[in-house]
Amino acid sequence: MDPMQNVLEESVHEVFHRLRQMEAGYCHCPQCQDDVVTHALNHARPRYISGSAVGSAVTRVSLTRDQAQAEVAVLVLEAMRRVQRNPRHGPEGYLPREAAVR
Ligand SMILES: [Zn+2]
């Protein structure tokens, strides 16, 4: 895998776990986690390819720095809101059996 992609992914995971801890009641199931990470990455990729702030920050492997983390946090928060509004398991909650089939 592309090392820059790895850095980006690690950062998204890290930021997501931090934000989720801060938000009481946010769903902790692996399905929502997958969706948030995937959504955030899908929106981060075009930026990182075009060499914008997120991209160059990732290139410098400086994602612990405030600016880059803040940019990733915006993407992760947006993804969290989106998944929360419309979780794949519906409002009833996570169904572990479904995930096992995947
Ligand atoms: Zn969930």
Backbone and ligand atoms as CSV (ligand in chain L), in Angstrom:
chain,resi,resn,atom,element,x,y,z
A,1,MET,N,N,0.840,-1.214,0.000
A,1,MET,CA,C,0.000,0.000,0.000
A,1,MET,C,C,0.867,1.253,0.000
A,2,ASP,N,N,0.386,2.251,-0.641
A,2,ASP,CA,C,1.039,3.555,-0.672
A,2,ASP,C,C,1.288,4.065,0.756
A,3,PRO,N,N,2.535,4.359,1.092
A,3,PRO,CA,C,2.816,4.800,2.472
A,3,PRO,C,C,2.063,6.068,2.866
A,4,MET,N,N,1.849,6.956,1.903
A,4,MET,CA,C,1.103,8.181,2.227
A,4,MET,C,C,-0.341,7.854,2.555
A,5,GLN,N,N,-0.868,6.878,1.840
A,5,GLN,CA,C,-2.225,6.429,2.098
A,5,GLN,C,C,-2.319,5.862,3.516
A,6,ASN,N,N,-1.289,5.127,3.902
A,6,ASN,CA,C,-1.235,4.577,5.256
A,6,ASN,C,C,-1.287,5.659,6.313
A,7,VAL,N,N,-0.504,6.691,6.109
A,7,VAL,CA,C,-0.446,7.787,7.072
A,7,VAL,C,C,-1.807,8.443,7.186
A,8,LEU,N,N,-2.418,8.656,6.051
A,8,LEU,CA,C,-3.740,9.275,6.027
A,8,LEU,C,C,-4.748,8.407,6.774
A,9,GLU,N,N,-4.706,7.126,6.505
A,9,GLU,CA,C,-5.646,6.215,7.137
A,9,GLU,C,C,-5.442,6.151,8.646
A,10,GLU,N,N,-4.199,6.077,9.052
A,10,GLU,CA,C,-3.901,6.049,10.488
A,10,GLU,C,C,-4.412,7.304,11.163
A,11,SER,N,N,-4.218,8.409,10.500
A,11,SER,CA,C,-4.653,9.677,11.072
A,11,SER,C,C,-6.166,9.721,11.209
A,12,VAL,N,N,-6.867,9.239,10.183
A,12,VAL,CA,C,-8.330,9.226,10.226
A,12,VAL,C,C,-8.807,8.348,11.386
A,13,HIS,N,N,-8.191,7.179,11.553
A,13,HIS,CA,C,-8.557,6.296,12.662
A,13,HIS,C,C,-8.326,6.975,14.009
A,14,GLU,N,N,-7.168,7.566,14.132
A,14,GLU,CA,C,-6.785,8.194,15.391
A,14,GLU,C,C,-7.743,9.331,15.750
A,15,VAL,N,N,-7.979,10.193,14.782
A,15,VAL,CA,C,-8.864,11.345,15.012
A,15,VAL,C,C,-10.280,10.857,15.325
A,16,PHE,N,N,-10.723,9.852,14.587
A,16,PHE,CA,C,-12.067,9.323,14.808
A,16,PHE,C,C,-12.225,8.789,16.231
A,17,HIS,N,N,-11.246,8.030,16.702
A,17,HIS,CA,C,-11.360,7.463,18.047
A,17,HIS,C,C,-11.392,8.555,19.111
A,18,ARG,N,N,-10.625,9.582,18.863
A,18,ARG,CA,C,-10.594,10.695,19.813
A,18,ARG,C,C,-11.931,11.432,19.841
A,19,LEU,N,N,-12.457,11.714,18.663
A,19,LEU,CA,C,-13.718,12.453,18.582
A,19,LEU,C,C,-14.882,11.624,19.117
A,20,ARG,N,N,-14.833,10.331,18.849
A,20,ARG,CA,C,-15.918,9.468,19.301
A,20,ARG,C,C,-15.969,9.398,20.824
A,21,GLN,N,N,-14.784,9.390,21.433
A,21,GLN,CA,C,-14.724,9.369,22.893
A,21,GLN,C,C,-15.337,10.631,23.484
A,22,MET,N,N,-15.164,11.716,22.773
A,22,MET,CA,C,-15.656,12.994,23.281
A,22,MET,C,C,-17.158,13.121,23.109
A,23,GLU,N,N,-17.716,12.288,22.248
A,23,GLU,CA,C,-19.143,12.400,21.965
A,23,GLU,C,C,-19.905,11.257,22.626
A,24,ALA,N,N,-20.517,11.576,23.776
A,24,ALA,CA,C,-21.271,10.558,24.508
A,24,ALA,C,C,-22.405,10.046,23.646
A,25,GLY,N,N,-22.574,8.728,23.616
A,25,GLY,CA,C,-23.703,8.158,22.910
A,25,GLY,C,C,-23.452,7.854,21.451
A,26,TYR,N,N,-22.281,8.201,20.950
A,26,TYR,CA,C,-22.025,7.864,19.545
A,26,TYR,C,C,-21.851,6.356,19.409
A,27,CYS,N,N,-22.433,5.786,18.358
A,27,CYS,CA,C,-22.408,4.338,18.168
A,27,CYS,C,C,-20.971,3.812,18.069
A,28,HIS,N,N,-20.701,2.740,18.806
A,28,HIS,CA,C,-19.355,2.171,18.824
A,28,HIS,C,C,-19.239,0.884,18.020
A,29,CYS,N,N,-20.234,0.578,17.213
A,29,CYS,CA,C,-20.185,-0.695,16.499
A,29,CYS,C,C,-19.196,-0.611,15.335
A,30,PRO,N,N,-18.659,-1.769,14.931
A,30,PRO,CA,C,-17.663,-1.785,13.855
A,30,PRO,C,C,-18.230,-1.327,12.514
A,31,GLN,N,N,-19.532,-1.479,12.323
A,31,GLN,CA,C,-20.143,-1.086,11.059
A,31,GLN,C,C,-20.102,0.439,10.884
A,32,CYS,N,N,-20.485,1.142,11.931
A,32,CYS,CA,C,-20.452,2.604,11.867
A,32,CYS,C,C,-19.002,3.084,11.773
A,33,GLN,N,N,-18.115,2.416,12.481
A,33,GLN,CA,C,-16.701,2.789,12.417
A,33,GLN,C,C,-16.184,2.666,10.986
A,34,ASP,N,N,-16.487,1.549,10.369
A,34,ASP,CA,C,-16.101,1.325,8.967
A,34,ASP,C,C,-16.621,2.430,8.066
A,35,ASP,N,N,-17.899,2.750,8.247
A,35,ASP,CA,C,-18.528,3.735,7.378
A,35,ASP,C,C,-17.921,5.122,7.563
A,36,VAL,N,N,-17.649,5.486,8.796
A,36,VAL,CA,C,-17.069,6.805,9.057
A,36,VAL,C,C,-15.674,6.883,8.436
A,37,VAL,N,N,-14.873,5.858,8.670
A,37,VAL,CA,C,-13.500,5.867,8.153
A,37,VAL,C,C,-13.503,5.890,6.627
A,38,THR,N,N,-14.353,5.061,6.034
A,38,THR,CA,C,-14.422,4.999,4.576
A,38,THR,C,C,-14.877,6.332,3.990
A,39,HIS,N,N,-15.884,6.911,4.607
A,39,HIS,CA,C,-16.403,8.180,4.110
A,39,HIS,C,C,-15.356,9.293,4.225
A,40,ALA,N,N,-14.693,9.336,5.363
A,40,ALA,CA,C,-13.675,10.369,5.569
A,40,ALA,C,C,-12.530,10.198,4.566
A,41,LEU,N,N,-12.127,8.954,4.348
A,41,LEU,CA,C,-11.029,8.696,3.407
A,41,LEU,C,C,-11.430,9.045,1.982
A,42,ASN,N,N,-12.667,8.726,1.622
A,42,ASN,CA,C,-13.126,9.047,0.268
A,42,ASN,C,C,-13.089,10.536,0.004
A,43,HIS,N,N,-13.293,11.333,1.056
A,43,HIS,CA,C,-13.271,12.770,0.867
A,43,HIS,C,C,-11.877,13.344,1.028
A,44,ALA,N,N,-11.028,12.617,1.718
A,44,ALA,CA,C,-9.658,13.097,1.917
A,44,ALA,C,C,-8.808,12.832,0.678
A,45,ARG,N,N,-9.070,11.737,-0.002
A,45,ARG,CA,C,-8.229,11.326,-1.131
A,45,ARG,C,C,-8.110,12.365,-2.233
A,46,PRO,N,N,-9.231,12.879,-2.729
A,46,PRO,CA,C,-9.101,13.873,-3.819
A,46,PRO,C,C,-8.247,15.061,-3.393
A,47,ARG,N,N,-8.383,15.470,-2.138
A,47,ARG,CA,C,-7.600,16.604,-1.665
A,47,ARG,C,C,-6.124,16.246,-1.625
A,48,TYR,N,N,-5.887,15.028,-1.203
A,48,TYR,CA,C,-4.497,14.653,-1.027
A,48,TYR,C,C,-3.828,14.441,-2.383
A,49,ILE,N,N,-4.622,14.003,-3.351
A,49,ILE,CA,C,-4.086,13.861,-4.696
A,49,ILE,C,C,-3.809,15.237,-5.316
A,50,SER,N,N,-4.685,16.198,-5.060
A,50,SER,CA,C,-4.527,17.508,-5.687
A,50,SER,C,C,-3.457,18.358,-5.004
A,51,GLY,N,N,-2.901,17.842,-3.908
A,51,GLY,CA,C,-1.798,18.558,-3.283
A,51,GLY,C,C,-2.214,19.770,-2.480
A,52,SER,N,N,-3.428,19.738,-1.966
A,52,SER,CA,C,-3.882,20.832,-1.108
A,52,SER,C,C,-3.305,20.674,0.293
A,53,ALA,N,N,-3.865,21.402,1.231
A,53,ALA,CA,C,-3.333,21.400,2.594
A,53,ALA,C,C,-3.271,19.997,3.194
A,54,VAL,N,N,-4.359,19.245,3.050
A,54,VAL,CA,C,-4.345,17.893,3.612
A,54,VAL,C,C,-3.254,17.077,2.938
A,55,GLY,N,N,-3.190,17.177,1.604
A,55,GLY,CA,C,-2.220,16.399,0.854
A,55,GLY,C,C,-0.789,16.695,1.234
A,56,SER,N,N,-0.443,17.963,1.261
A,56,SER,CA,C,0.945,18.288,1.553
A,56,SER,C,C,1.289,17.966,3.001
A,57,ALA,N,N,0.301,18.099,3.880
A,57,ALA,CA,C,0.545,17.747,5.276
A,57,ALA,C,C,0.827,16.257,5.392
A,58,VAL,N,N,0.038,15.472,4.663
A,58,VAL,CA,C,0.244,14.026,4.685
A,58,VAL,C,C,1.614,13.697,4.112
A,59,THR,N,N,1.973,14.394,3.046
A,59,THR,CA,C,3.260,14.155,2.414
A,59,THR,C,C,4.407,14.403,3.385
A,60,ARG,N,N,4.255,15.404,4.196
A,60,ARG,CA,C,5.318,15.712,5.158
A,60,ARG,C,C,5.266,14.814,6.388
A,61,VAL,N,N,4.299,13.880,6.400
A,61,VAL,CA,C,4.126,12.999,7.551
A,61,VAL,C,C,4.069,13.822,8.839
A,62,SER,N,N,3.228,14.832,8.776
A,62,SER,CA,C,3.155,15.746,9.908
A,62,SER,C,C,1.758,15.776,10.492
A,63,LEU,N,N,1.105,14.632,10.459
A,63,LEU,CA,C,-0.288,14.620,10.871
A,63,LEU,C,C,-0.491,14.799,12.371
A,64,THR,N,N,0.579,14.761,13.137
A,64,THR,CA,C,0.404,15.063,14.553
A,64,THR,C,C,0.306,16.574,14.744
A,65,ARG,N,N,0.665,17.325,13.720
A,65,ARG,CA,C,0.611,18.775,13.850
A,65,ARG,C,C,-0.818,19.285,13.798
A,66,ASP,N,N,-1.038,20.345,14.508
A,66,ASP,CA,C,-2.397,20.834,14.719
A,66,ASP,C,C,-3.165,21.088,13.435
A,67,GLN,N,N,-2.544,21.746,12.490
A,67,GLN,CA,C,-3.252,22.130,11.279
A,67,GLN,C,C,-3.765,20.903,10.520
A,68,ALA,N,N,-2.876,19.945,10.311
A,68,ALA,CA,C,-3.256,18.751,9.569
A,68,ALA,C,C,-4.320,17.965,10.323
A,69,GLN,N,N,-4.166,17.860,11.626
A,69,GLN,CA,C,-5.151,17.134,12.430
A,69,GLN,C,C,-6.501,17.831,12.368
A,70,ALA,N,N,-6.464,19.149,12.361
A,70,ALA,CA,C,-7.713,19.906,12.297
A,70,ALA,C,C,-8.421,19.640,10.970
A,71,GLU,N,N,-7.658,19.559,9.893
A,71,GLU,CA,C,-8.272,19.301,8.587
A,71,GLU,C,C,-8.871,17.908,8.525
A,72,VAL,N,N,-8.146,16.948,9.075
A,72,VAL,CA,C,-8.677,15.583,9.107
A,72,VAL,C,C,-9.909,15.538,10.006
A,73,ALA,N,N,-9.872,16.267,11.106
A,73,ALA,CA,C,-11.000,16.278,12.043
A,73,ALA,C,C,-12.274,16.793,11.374
A,74,VAL,N,N,-12.132,17.768,10.497
A,74,VAL,CA,C,-13.304,18.294,9.789
A,74,VAL,C,C,-13.937,17.188,8.942
A,75,LEU,N,N,-13.100,16.447,8.235
A,75,LEU,CA,C,-13.603,15.360,7.395
A,75,LEU,C,C,-14.241,14.259,8.232
A,76,VAL,N,N,-13.597,13.933,9.354
A,76,VAL,CA,C,-14.100,12.857,10.214
A,76,VAL,C,C,-15.426,13.271,10.853
A,77,LEU,N,N,-15.499,14.497,11.299
A,77,LEU,CA,C,-16.746,14.983,11.912
A,77,LEU,C,C,-17.902,14.943,10.921
A,78,GLU,N,N,-17.617,15.370,9.700
A,78,GLU,CA,C,-18.637,15.345,8.667
A,78,GLU,C,C,-19.107,13.908,8.426
A,79,ALA,N,N,-18.162,12.994,8.376
A,79,ALA,CA,C,-18.487,11.581,8.172
A,79,ALA,C,C,-19.291,11.042,9.357
A,80,MET,N,N,-18.909,11.445,10.576
A,80,MET,CA,C,-19.625,10.984,11.772
A,80,MET,C,C,-21.078,11.453,11.760
A,81,ARG,N,N,-21.292,12.722,11.378
A,81,ARG,CA,C,-22.654,13.257,11.319
A,81,ARG,C,C,-23.474,12.467,10.312
A,82,ARG,N,N,-22.867,12.215,9.174
A,82,ARG,CA,C,-23.570,11.544,8.089
A,82,ARG,C,C,-23.969,10.122,8.486
A,83,VAL,N,N,-23.036,9.389,9.081
A,83,VAL,CA,C,-23.304,8.007,9.490
A,83,VAL,C,C,-24.332,7.981,10.622
A,84,GLN,N,N,-24.238,8.957,11.509
A,84,GLN,CA,C,-25.159,9.018,12.642
A,84,GLN,C,C,-26.593,9.269,12.170
A,85,ARG,N,N,-26.730,10.131,11.154
A,85,ARG,CA,C,-28.050,10.432,10.614
A,85,ARG,C,C,-28.664,9.209,9.943
A,86,ASN,N,N,-27.820,8.406,9.343
A,86,ASN,CA,C,-28.324,7.289,8.557
A,86,ASN,C,C,-27.424,6.061,8.700
A,87,PRO,N,N,-27.407,5.449,9.902
A,87,PRO,CA,C,-26.556,4.268,10.103
A,87,PRO,C,C,-27.065,3.094,9.276
A,88,ARG,N,N,-26.152,2.276,8.802
A,88,ARG,CA,C,-26.563,1.169,7.935
A,88,ARG,C,C,-27.447,0.172,8.665
A,89,HIS,N,N,-27.277,0.081,9.993
A,89,HIS,CA,C,-28.090,-0.865,10.758
A,89,HIS,C,C,-29.415,-0.250,11.182
A,90,GLY,N,N,-29.701,0.978,10.763
A,90,GLY,CA,C,-30.955,1.612,11.129
A,90,GLY,C,C,-30.951,2.070,12.573
A,91,PRO,N,N,-32.046,2.705,12.979
A,91,PRO,CA,C,-32.093,3.292,14.326
A,91,PRO,C,C,-32.185,2.258,15.441
A,92,GLU,N,N,-32.490,0.995,15.143
A,92,GLU,CA,C,-32.669,-0.028,16.188
A,92,GLU,C,C,-31.342,-0.391,16.833
A,93,GLY,N,N,-30.255,-0.160,16.113
A,93,GLY,CA,C,-28.955,-0.503,16.676
A,93,GLY,C,C,-28.243,-1.536,15.838
A,94,TYR,N,N,-27.046,-1.831,16.252
A,94,TYR,CA,C,-26.156,-2.714,15.527
A,94,TYR,C,C,-26.604,-4.165,15.608
A,95,LEU,N,N,-26.576,-4.885,14.493
A,95,LEU,CA,C,-26.904,-6.296,14.460
A,95,LEU,C,C,-25.655,-7.090,14.116
A,96,PRO,N,N,-25.023,-7.678,15.137
A,96,PRO,CA,C,-23.728,-8.350,14.912
A,96,PRO,C,C,-23.781,-9.432,13.834
A,97,ARG,N,N,-24.936,-10.098,13.688
A,97,ARG,CA,C,-25.030,-11.187,12.729
A,97,ARG,C,C,-24.778,-10.684,11.294
A,98,GLU,N,N,-25.269,-9.514,11.010
A,98,GLU,CA,C,-25.077,-8.927,9.680
A,98,GLU,C,C,-23.610,-8.706,9.357
A,99,ALA,N,N,-22.887,-8.245,10.365
A,99,ALA,CA,C,-21.482,-7.936,10.147
A,99,ALA,C,C,-20.685,-9.210,9.911
A,100,ALA,N,N,-21.104,-10.298,10.581
A,100,ALA,CA,C,-20.383,-11.558,10.445
A,100,ALA,C,C,-20.496,-12.087,9.016
A,101,VAL,N,N,-21.610,-11.790,8.356
A,101,VAL,CA,C,-21.841,-12.281,7.000
A,101,VAL,C,C,-20.952,-11.558,5.996
A,102,ARG,N,N,-20.670,-10.333,6.254
A,102,ARG,CA,C,-19.921,-9.521,5.322
A,102,ARG,C,C,-18.578,-10.116,4.921
L,1,ZN,ZN,ZN,-23.460,1.526,14.683
